[in-house]
Amino acid sequence: MSEGTPTRPALTTLSEDEEDFREVIRNFAEEVLRPRVEEMDRNAKMDPEVIEALFENGLMGIEIPEEYEGQGGTFFMAALAVEELARVDPSVAVLQDVQNTLVNNIFRKWANDDQKARYYPRLATKDLAAYALSESCSGSDAFALACRAVEDGDDYVLTGQKLWITNAAEAKIFVVFANVNPEAGYKGITAFIVERDQEGFTVGKKEDKLGIRASSTCELVLDNVRVKKTDILGPVGKGYKVAIETLNEGRIGIAAQMVGIAQGALDHTIAYVKEREQFGRPIGKFQGVQFQIARMAIAVEQARLLVYNAARMHDAGQDFLTQAAMAKLASSEIAEQVTSMAVNLYGGNGYTKEYPVEKLWRDSKIGQIYEGTSNMQLQTIAKQVMG
């Protein structure tokens, strides 16, 4: 390389704006979230003050343009925020992630000017949203939807049930996928904007989960819910395209959550092994423990590089499908491995709720399940690399 040839920055090198943004998120997580983590997990309930603070600090509309009261940031910044929040509380991270990488992105790519004017300011400043695709028989097979939408004049009437909907207990705005023409299969799927207070719309049972307990996961019941045609997102019958493209982006957000979980566990473990003494000295002085810490650090770095690469590719307008699937698959597996090792290094203490790593271990498991199981990611990767 000749002298003076410009070099590209490393994937983990942040711009000044990104560095400042990360510092703001990190301070927020430590000051606002850290004192509430244990109570929210124990009660399986999100503190309303946390949601209010997320909006007040501009974390719910990161990519929403400033003209609509958003931050006008990048997708990479949205992923960065998820990672930093997940270091402290993955439940809050996924609440914020669904708002930014799923719902806000749907509006960014598919909403018309009128819909953006009506909903963007609400999404950026006050109203939590949820993404309602999954049903009892349409988990990995996301397009086997039973929820129906029947045309009636200027409206569609929605009937059906949705399950496992993140943010449902607190959300005011829902993006609901229903089929307007079952005979057409997935080509009948359409995305609708549904308000929480609409007649016939009910938020049902809240799931009692292993991990990310403060994050609400509920069923939705739609009993002849009338939705105006002006509240359809994208073309009628193109909901499958809306869903696929959005989930591809959302997987990067989940991958960032997993990186945050793993980094949080590593941070806790390093501090612990420096203080915990056995045989007259801190256990961190033993080579066997040091080797395990080194492997944990390597794994976290591997996951972070995959996630940052996928997010950078997204912002550069490149095809990131394969990289998103790789990032989601690898980071979710790494998060479980790193948090499990953290529990091991804490010994008996790690198995108790008095210490933080058992929660991160529980929180990590969902990464291999939601927004596309590990097998679905493998299928996507295999199809892409094999042509």
DAURNOR-V879729 format. One record per helix or strand of 3 or more residues. SS is the DSSP state (alpha for helix, beta for strand). FROM is the first residue (numbers start at 1). LEN is the number of residues. If there is no record, write none. Layout:
ss=SS from=FROM len=LEN
ss=SS from=FROM len=LEN
//
This chain:
ss=alpha from=16 len=28
ss=alpha from=48 len=9
ss=alpha from=66 len=3
ss=alpha from=75 len=14
ss=alpha from=90 len=21
ss=alpha from=113 len=13
ss=beta from=129 len=4
ss=beta from=148 len=5
ss=beta from=155 len=12
ss=beta from=173 len=7
ss=alpha from=182 len=7
ss=beta from=189 len=7
ss=beta from=201 len=6
ss=beta from=217 len=12
ss=alpha from=229 len=3
ss=alpha from=239 len=37
ss=alpha from=283 len=3
ss=alpha from=287 len=29
ss=alpha from=321 len=31
ss=alpha from=357 len=12
ss=alpha from=374 len=13
//
